[in-house]
Each structure stands twice: as structure tokens, then as C-alpha cells.
Amino acid sequence: MKKRLLVSVLAGVMTAAVLSGCSLKGDETAITIGDTEIKADVANFYARYTQAQYETYYSAYMGEDMWNSEASEGMTYEESVKKSIQDTLTTMVLLEQHMNEYDIVLSDEEKKVITDTAQEFEEDNSLEDKEKVSGDKKAVERTLTLMAIQQRMREAIQAGVSTEVSDDEAAQKSMQYVLFSYNTTDESGASVPVSDDEKKELKNQAQEFVKSIKDGGDFEGAAKEAGVEVSVSTFDKESLSPAEELIKAADALEEGGVTDVIETDSGCYVAKVTSLLDREATDTKKNTIIQERKEELYNTTCERWRKETDITIHKDVWKKIDFKDLTVTMNVQEEIPYSDAVKTDDQVEPDAQEEK
């Protein structure tokens, strides 16, 4: 594990505004996973780290009342994120409990990185801010250890995935296509639908285009004459873009085949299949399939362990971790191109403001 990877976890200084509400005791139990307890200080520190990421990078888009906004039916954004944090911490501990099954042990070098990073965080932050986010050295080291174990275990679990993917399984075809669009733009640049009469005319143009291609015309030349742009796309039978109807029609053709006019809500498409096996797109799809296999194995393994383990979320403790009563932001570390150097720009993000 490279030092920069773990250092980037904390990204320098966390700035916390004034805390109000219930007082959180660090030795309380926030989650019980089998015979392992996540103490409140670790839960609070990881929650505040996650909160800081959201407030630093997303609050400008979501507004000042971000945490009270609805994430899903009956659940606020705060409740949704806290649920995700609880799941992540639980998964980290489950991975720790099964380390011996994969012969995973953190090296002395990795442990030193964790210790040094926790020490840097200790020195970079004021005592007042550290108390608000439960950022004492012990809690930070425990959090970083769990995160390091998660990374190592993810790699170990995913190493069991087969990387063999056949051309047939990943095959991607390619096509040229044109769209006789049912939308145009007005003087302000806004999209405006054409009239019904104009739609009929566009459909007639598309039919003439198909006829000229099937009579041996050049696709690009005919498109230029018709005043439409030729686009190129790769696809398989599960693709949805540029239009599901067009994909279905093109997928049924041999190489060189031309679709009939495919009418959709957005306009009339015509496509020509140019290859039944696009090499570059097929190889990219193979990599995607391998990554999907890895994620599926990792997720199903963690889920199996979760079902086999008694897990208790101590809700009374989590009620005290309130994102609305304490705002946390991060100062951002900026990587210098072509260099291992990292600089912290304390002016990148403004200090948090006390909630009123």
C-alpha cells in the first residue's frame, strides 16, 4: 500500500463548526458485529469523514438544507447516508473477521503508514475540532486500519474471479446511423418539436435515404446529401442507446445490412451494420465483464457473512451523530502534476460556518 493512498483518506484538515445536542461518549457501542464492537468514537469519526466529503463537494448543489432533503420515500438524506455508513463499517469488520481465510495480514510498512497518517492528522487539527469529530489518534488509527483491511480483502476476494471471457460473450457490433430529428432549435437555442406535417416530410426523407442506400448508395454520401449527420456506435443486444428500437433492428442484421426507417419519439433512425465484431469495443466489454464479476463476488461474499452474523445497530448512539447540528468540511490536498509532492491549500474550501 502506498503512503499517498492512505494519506488521501484524510485529505488534510477537517474543520468542524459548533456541536449542539446530545453528548457522545467515545466508549459507547455503536454497532455490534458478532463478538466485535464498533465504538462510538470510530463510528463518529468515520461518519464525520463521510459527512465532510458530502458537505465539501455536494452542498453547493444540494443547498443548505441538504441533510433534511428527501433521498427516497420516507427517508431523509441524512438517514440514507448514515445507513450507508453503518453498512460500510459493518462490512469492514466482517472482512477483518475473515482475514485468516485469505491469509491477509497488514505488513509492518502498512501499519507504519497508518500510524504516521494518524499522527499527521493529530498534528494538523486543533484539539477542539478533533473532539467534535472523535478524532483522537486511537480512533483514527482504528478507522484507517479497517479501511486498509477492506482494501486488502477486496483484492484477495476478487482474485478468485475467472478472467476468461470469450469473444462470443463480449461481442460488440458496430454501426453507422443517422437521425432525422423531430426536434429543432429556436432562436434562443431551446429545443422545439416540429409540426406533424414536418414529421411526415422527415419520414419521407428517411425512406428515400433507405432506398438510396439499399440501391447501392454510399451511406456517408447519402447522409451529406440529405443534410443529416452520420454517427458511429458500438452495441450488443442489451444496448439501449441511441434508441432501443434501433438496436433491436440492427442486431438482427448481417454485416453491411441496412435497417428500414425506425421511427421513435425523437425522430426517424436509419442504421448500417459495419462490423459484427468490433475488436476494440469487444476487448473493452471483456474488461467490463471481469470487473462486474469481481464486484459481484465481493458483494455476495460480504452479504453471505452478513447473513451468518448477529449484527446490532445501537440506534440510541447513532441519534447523537447528527449531521444537522455539526457541519464538517475538508481542506483539499492538490496533487502537483508529474510529481509525488502534495500541497494543502487551506484557501480551497472556506471554514465551516456555525449553524444558526
C-alpha positions as CSV (number, residue, x, y, z in Angstrom):
1,M,0.0,0.0,0.0
2,K,1.4,3.3,-1.0
3,K,1.5,6.1,1.6
4,R,-0.2,8.5,-0.6
5,L,-3.3,6.2,-0.8
6,L,-3.9,6.3,2.9
7,V,-2.9,9.9,3.3
8,S,-5.6,10.9,0.8
9,V,-8.2,9.2,3.0
10,L,-8.0,12.2,5.4
11,A,-7.0,14.8,2.9
12,G,-5.6,17.2,5.5
13,V,-7.6,19.2,7.9
14,M,-11.2,18.7,8.8
15,T,-12.9,21.9,10.1
16,A,-15.9,21.5,12.3
17,A,-18.5,24.0,13.4
18,V,-20.0,24.2,16.9
19,L,-21.7,21.0,18.1
20,S,-25.1,21.1,19.9
21,G,-27.4,18.4,21.0
22,C,-26.6,15.1,22.8
23,S,-23.1,14.5,24.1
24,L,-21.4,11.4,22.5
25,K,-19.3,9.2,24.7
26,G,-16.5,7.5,22.7
27,D,-16.6,4.2,24.6
28,E,-20.3,3.6,23.9
29,T,-21.0,0.8,21.4
30,A,-22.4,1.9,18.1
31,I,-22.5,-1.4,16.3
32,T,-22.1,-5.0,17.4
33,I,-20.9,-7.5,14.8
34,G,-20.7,-10.9,16.2
35,D,-18.2,-10.6,19.0
36,T,-16.7,-7.3,17.7
37,E,-17.9,-3.9,18.7
38,I,-17.5,-0.6,16.8
39,K,-17.2,2.0,19.4
40,A,-18.9,5.4,19.1
41,D,-15.6,7.3,18.6
42,V,-14.8,5.2,15.5
43,A,-18.4,5.4,14.2
44,N,-18.4,9.2,14.8
45,F,-15.0,9.7,13.2
46,Y,-15.9,7.7,10.1
47,A,-19.3,9.3,9.9
48,R,-17.8,12.8,10.1
49,Y,-15.2,12.0,7.5
50,T,-18.0,10.9,5.2
51,Q,-20.1,13.9,6.1
52,A,-17.1,16.2,5.3
53,Q,-16.9,14.7,1.8
54,Y,-20.6,15.4,1.2
55,E,-20.5,18.9,2.6
56,T,-17.3,19.9,0.9
57,Y,-18.2,18.7,-2.6
58,Y,-22.0,18.5,-2.8
59,S,-23.6,21.1,-0.5
60,A,-23.3,23.7,-3.2
61,Y,-25.5,21.7,-5.5
62,M,-27.9,20.4,-2.8
63,G,-28.4,23.5,-0.8
64,E,-28.0,24.5,2.9
65,D,-30.8,22.1,4.0
66,M,-29.1,19.1,2.3
67,W,-29.5,16.7,5.2
68,N,-33.2,17.3,5.5
69,S,-34.0,16.8,1.8
70,E,-35.7,13.6,0.8
71,A,-33.3,10.9,-0.5
72,S,-36.0,8.3,-1.0
73,E,-39.6,7.9,0.1
74,G,-39.8,8.3,3.9
75,M,-36.0,8.8,4.3
76,T,-34.0,12.0,4.6
77,Y,-30.6,12.4,3.0
78,E,-29.0,12.3,6.5
79,E,-30.8,9.0,7.3
80,S,-29.8,7.5,4.0
81,V,-26.1,8.4,4.3
82,K,-26.0,7.2,8.0
83,K,-27.5,3.9,6.9
84,S,-24.7,3.6,4.2
85,I,-22.1,4.4,6.9
86,Q,-23.4,1.7,9.2
87,D,-23.4,-0.8,6.4
88,T,-19.8,0.1,5.4
89,L,-18.5,-0.1,8.9
90,T,-20.2,-3.5,9.4
91,T,-18.7,-4.8,6.2
92,M,-15.2,-3.6,7.2
93,V,-15.5,-5.6,10.5
94,L,-16.8,-8.7,8.7
95,L,-13.8,-8.5,6.4
96,E,-11.5,-8.2,9.4
97,Q,-13.1,-11.2,11.0
98,H,-12.4,-13.3,7.9
99,M,-8.8,-12.2,7.2
100,N,-7.3,-15.5,8.1
101,E,-9.3,-17.3,5.4
102,Y,-7.4,-15.3,2.8
103,D,-4.1,-15.2,4.7
104,I,-4.3,-11.4,4.9
105,V,-2.0,-9.7,7.5
106,L,-1.2,-6.0,7.4
107,S,2.6,-5.6,7.0
108,D,4.8,-3.5,9.3
109,E,5.1,-1.0,6.5
110,E,1.3,-0.6,6.2
111,K,1.0,-0.3,10.0
112,K,3.6,2.4,9.9
113,V,1.7,4.3,7.3
114,I,-1.4,4.1,9.4
115,T,0.4,5.3,12.5
116,D,2.2,8.1,10.7
117,T,-1.1,9.3,9.0
118,A,-2.9,9.3,12.3
119,Q,-0.1,11.3,13.8
120,E,-0.2,13.8,10.9
121,F,-4.0,14.2,11.5
122,E,-3.3,14.7,15.2
123,E,-0.8,17.5,14.5
124,D,-2.8,19.2,11.7
125,N,-6.1,19.6,13.6
126,S,-7.0,21.6,16.7
127,L,-8.0,19.8,19.9
128,E,-11.4,21.4,19.7
129,D,-12.1,20.1,16.2
130,K,-10.7,16.7,17.0
131,E,-13.0,16.4,20.0
132,K,-16.0,17.2,17.8
133,V,-15.3,14.5,15.3
134,S,-13.9,12.0,17.8
135,G,-10.5,12.4,16.0
136,D,-8.1,11.2,18.7
137,K,-5.2,9.1,17.5
138,K,-6.6,5.8,18.6
139,A,-9.9,6.3,16.8
140,V,-8.2,7.5,13.6
141,E,-5.8,4.5,13.7
142,R,-8.7,2.1,14.1
143,T,-10.6,3.7,11.3
144,L,-7.6,3.6,8.9
145,T,-6.8,0.0,9.9
146,L,-10.4,-1.1,8.9
147,M,-10.1,0.8,5.6
148,A,-6.8,-0.8,4.8
149,I,-8.1,-4.2,5.6
150,Q,-11.1,-3.6,3.4
151,Q,-8.8,-2.7,0.5
152,R,-6.6,-5.8,1.0
153,M,-9.6,-8.1,1.5
154,R,-11.4,-6.8,-1.5
155,E,-8.4,-7.6,-3.7
156,A,-8.0,-11.0,-2.1
157,I,-11.7,-12.0,-2.7
158,Q,-11.7,-10.6,-6.2
159,A,-8.6,-12.6,-7.1
160,G,-10.8,-15.7,-7.2
161,V,-12.7,-14.4,-10.2
162,S,-12.1,-16.0,-13.6
163,T,-10.7,-13.5,-16.1
164,E,-11.5,-15.7,-19.1
165,V,-14.1,-14.0,-21.3
166,S,-14.8,-15.3,-24.8
167,D,-15.4,-13.2,-27.9
168,D,-19.0,-14.6,-28.1
169,E,-19.8,-13.5,-24.6
170,A,-18.4,-10.0,-25.0
171,A,-19.1,-9.4,-28.7
172,Q,-19.8,-5.8,-29.7
173,K,-21.1,-4.9,-33.1
174,S,-20.6,-1.5,-34.8
175,M,-22.9,0.6,-36.9
176,Q,-23.3,3.9,-38.7
177,Y,-26.6,5.7,-38.2
178,V,-28.4,8.9,-38.9
179,L,-31.3,10.6,-37.2
180,F,-34.0,12.7,-39.0
181,S,-34.9,14.5,-35.8
182,Y,-38.4,15.5,-34.8
183,N,-36.9,18.4,-32.8
184,T,-35.3,21.7,-33.9
185,T,-33.9,24.7,-32.0
186,D,-35.5,28.2,-31.8
187,E,-33.6,31.5,-31.8
188,S,-32.8,31.1,-28.1
189,G,-31.3,27.7,-28.6
190,A,-34.1,25.8,-26.9
191,S,-35.3,22.5,-28.3
192,V,-38.7,22.7,-30.1
193,P,-40.7,19.9,-31.6
194,V,-41.5,20.1,-35.3
195,S,-45.1,20.1,-36.6
196,D,-47.0,17.0,-37.7
197,D,-46.6,18.0,-41.3
198,E,-42.8,18.4,-40.9
199,K,-42.7,14.9,-39.2
200,K,-44.3,13.4,-42.3
201,E,-41.8,15.1,-44.5
202,L,-38.9,13.9,-42.4
203,K,-40.2,10.4,-42.5
204,N,-40.4,10.6,-46.3
205,Q,-36.8,11.8,-46.4
206,A,-35.7,8.9,-44.2
207,Q,-37.5,6.4,-46.5
208,E,-35.7,8.0,-49.6
209,F,-32.4,7.7,-47.7
210,V,-33.0,4.0,-47.0
211,K,-33.9,3.4,-50.6
212,S,-30.8,5.1,-51.9
213,I,-28.5,3.0,-49.6
214,K,-30.2,-0.3,-50.4
215,D,-29.8,0.5,-54.1
216,G,-26.1,0.7,-53.5
217,G,-25.6,4.3,-52.5
218,D,-22.8,5.4,-50.1
219,F,-24.0,5.9,-46.6
220,E,-21.9,8.9,-45.8
221,G,-22.5,10.5,-49.2
222,A,-26.3,10.0,-48.9
223,A,-26.3,11.5,-45.4
224,K,-24.4,14.6,-46.7
225,E,-26.9,15.0,-49.5
226,A,-29.8,14.6,-47.1
227,G,-28.3,17.1,-44.6
228,V,-28.1,14.7,-41.7
229,E,-25.0,13.8,-39.6
230,V,-23.5,10.3,-39.6
231,S,-22.8,8.9,-36.1
232,V,-20.9,5.8,-35.2
233,S,-21.8,3.4,-32.3
234,T,-20.9,0.0,-30.9
235,F,-23.6,-2.2,-29.4
236,D,-24.9,-5.5,-28.4
237,K,-28.4,-6.8,-27.9
238,E,-28.6,-5.3,-24.4
239,S,-27.7,-1.8,-25.5
240,L,-30.3,1.0,-25.2
241,S,-28.5,3.9,-26.9
242,P,-29.1,5.6,-29.2
243,A,-32.6,4.0,-29.2
244,E,-33.8,0.6,-28.1
245,E,-35.9,0.1,-31.2
246,L,-32.9,0.8,-33.5
247,I,-30.6,-1.6,-31.6
248,K,-33.2,-4.4,-32.0
249,A,-33.4,-3.8,-35.7
250,A,-29.6,-3.5,-36.2
251,D,-28.9,-6.6,-34.1
252,A,-30.9,-8.7,-36.5
253,L,-28.8,-7.8,-39.5
254,E,-25.6,-9.2,-41.0
255,E,-22.6,-7.1,-41.7
256,G,-23.4,-4.5,-44.3
257,G,-27.2,-4.7,-43.6
258,V,-29.3,-1.6,-43.5
259,T,-32.3,-1.1,-41.3
260,D,-35.7,0.2,-42.5
261,V,-36.8,3.5,-41.1
262,I,-37.1,3.1,-37.4
263,E,-39.5,5.7,-36.0
264,T,-39.2,6.8,-32.4
265,D,-40.5,9.7,-30.3
266,S,-37.3,11.7,-31.1
267,G,-37.3,11.0,-34.9
268,C,-36.5,8.5,-37.6
269,Y,-33.3,6.5,-37.4
270,V,-31.6,4.5,-40.2
271,A,-28.5,2.4,-39.5
272,K,-26.0,0.3,-41.4
273,V,-24.1,-2.5,-39.6
274,T,-20.4,-2.1,-40.3
275,S,-19.0,-5.0,-38.2
276,L,-20.3,-8.0,-36.3
277,L,-17.2,-7.9,-34.0
278,D,-15.6,-4.6,-33.2
279,R,-12.3,-5.6,-31.7
280,E,-11.6,-2.6,-29.6
281,A,-15.2,-2.4,-28.2
282,T,-15.2,-6.1,-27.6
283,D,-12.0,-6.0,-25.6
284,T,-13.4,-3.1,-23.5
285,K,-16.5,-5.1,-22.9
286,K,-14.4,-8.0,-21.7
287,N,-12.8,-5.8,-19.1
288,T,-16.2,-4.6,-18.0
289,I,-17.5,-8.1,-17.6
290,I,-14.4,-9.0,-15.5
291,Q,-15.0,-6.0,-13.2
292,E,-18.7,-6.9,-12.9
293,R,-17.7,-10.5,-11.9
294,K,-15.3,-9.1,-9.3
295,E,-17.9,-6.8,-7.8
296,E,-20.5,-9.5,-7.7
297,L,-18.2,-11.9,-6.0
298,Y,-17.1,-9.3,-3.4
299,N,-20.7,-8.3,-2.7
300,T,-22.1,-11.8,-2.5
301,T,-19.3,-12.9,-0.2
302,C,-19.8,-9.9,2.2
303,E,-23.6,-10.5,2.1
304,R,-23.2,-14.2,3.0
305,W,-21.1,-13.3,6.0
306,R,-23.6,-10.6,7.0
307,K,-26.4,-13.2,7.0
308,E,-24.3,-15.6,9.1
309,T,-23.5,-13.0,11.8
310,D,-25.6,-11.4,14.5
311,I,-25.5,-7.6,13.9
312,T,-27.0,-5.0,16.2
313,I,-27.2,-1.3,15.3
314,H,-27.4,0.7,18.5
315,K,-29.8,3.4,17.4
316,D,-29.5,5.5,20.6
317,V,-25.9,6.1,19.9
318,W,-26.5,6.9,16.2
319,K,-29.1,9.5,17.1
320,K,-26.3,11.5,18.7
321,I,-24.3,11.6,15.4
322,D,-26.4,14.4,13.9
323,F,-25.3,16.0,10.7
324,K,-27.6,19.0,11.1
325,D,-26.0,20.1,14.4
326,L,-22.4,19.8,13.3
327,T,-21.0,20.8,10.0
328,V,-17.7,19.4,8.8
329,T,-15.6,20.4,5.7
330,M,-12.3,19.3,4.4
331,N,-9.4,21.3,3.1
332,V,-8.4,19.7,-0.2
333,Q,-5.0,18.2,-1.0
334,E,-4.0,19.2,-4.5
335,E,-1.7,16.8,-6.5
336,I,1.1,18.5,-8.4
337,P,1.2,17.1,-11.9
338,Y,4.3,14.9,-12.7
339,S,5.4,15.0,-9.0
340,D,5.0,13.0,-5.8
341,A,4.6,16.3,-4.0
342,V,1.3,17.1,-2.4
343,K,0.2,20.6,-1.3
344,T,-2.6,21.5,1.0
345,D,-4.4,24.7,0.1
346,D,-6.2,25.9,3.1
347,Q,-8.0,28.5,1.0
348,V,-9.6,25.9,-1.4
349,E,-12.6,25.5,0.9
350,P,-14.0,28.1,3.3
351,D,-14.2,27.2,7.0
352,A,-17.4,25.8,8.2
353,Q,-20.0,28.3,9.5
354,E,-21.9,27.7,12.7
355,E,-25.4,26.6,12.1
356,K,-28.0,29.2,13.2
